[in-house]
Amino acid sequence: MTDIDKYTLVSFAPSLVIVAAMIIGTFVAVRFLKKVIAQDAAKAGE
């Protein structure tokens, strides 16, 4: 198994943070869009 040294981690950790932020941001955006779509549908139904 390969060991991760300090220099590899310095360049690898920010990449993991960015990927995690994109995944979390996607889920937040989908939930927000579902809420907005439901509000628009309720307004259209009135």
Rosetta constraint file for C-alpha pairs under 8 A:
AtomPair CA 4 CA 8 HARMONIC 6.05 0.50
AtomPair CA 4 CA 9 HARMONIC 6.43 0.50
AtomPair CA 5 CA 9 HARMONIC 6.27 0.50
AtomPair CA 6 CA 10 HARMONIC 6.22 0.50
AtomPair CA 7 CA 11 HARMONIC 6.87 0.50
AtomPair CA 8 CA 12 HARMONIC 6.00 0.50
AtomPair CA 9 CA 13 HARMONIC 5.51 0.50
AtomPair CA 10 CA 14 HARMONIC 7.33 0.50
AtomPair CA 11 CA 15 HARMONIC 7.11 0.50
AtomPair CA 12 CA 16 HARMONIC 6.47 0.50
AtomPair CA 13 CA 17 HARMONIC 6.27 0.50
AtomPair CA 14 CA 18 HARMONIC 6.18 0.50
AtomPair CA 15 CA 19 HARMONIC 6.24 0.50
AtomPair CA 16 CA 20 HARMONIC 6.07 0.50
AtomPair CA 17 CA 21 HARMONIC 6.07 0.50
AtomPair CA 18 CA 22 HARMONIC 6.19 0.50
AtomPair CA 19 CA 23 HARMONIC 6.29 0.50
AtomPair CA 20 CA 24 HARMONIC 6.15 0.50
AtomPair CA 21 CA 25 HARMONIC 5.83 0.50
AtomPair CA 22 CA 26 HARMONIC 6.04 0.50
AtomPair CA 23 CA 27 HARMONIC 6.52 0.50
AtomPair CA 24 CA 28 HARMONIC 6.27 0.50
AtomPair CA 25 CA 29 HARMONIC 6.02 0.50
AtomPair CA 26 CA 30 HARMONIC 6.15 0.50
AtomPair CA 27 CA 31 HARMONIC 6.27 0.50
AtomPair CA 28 CA 32 HARMONIC 6.17 0.50
AtomPair CA 29 CA 33 HARMONIC 6.06 0.50
AtomPair CA 30 CA 34 HARMONIC 6.15 0.50
AtomPair CA 31 CA 35 HARMONIC 6.33 0.50
AtomPair CA 32 CA 36 HARMONIC 6.29 0.50
AtomPair CA 33 CA 37 HARMONIC 5.99 0.50
AtomPair CA 34 CA 38 HARMONIC 6.12 0.50
AtomPair CA 35 CA 39 HARMONIC 6.30 0.50
AtomPair CA 36 CA 40 HARMONIC 6.21 0.50
AtomPair CA 37 CA 41 HARMONIC 6.10 0.50
AtomPair CA 38 CA 42 HARMONIC 6.16 0.50
AtomPair CA 39 CA 43 HARMONIC 6.25 0.50
AtomPair CA 40 CA 44 HARMONIC 6.10 0.50
AtomPair CA 41 CA 45 HARMONIC 6.11 0.50
AtomPair CA 42 CA 46 HARMONIC 6.60 0.50
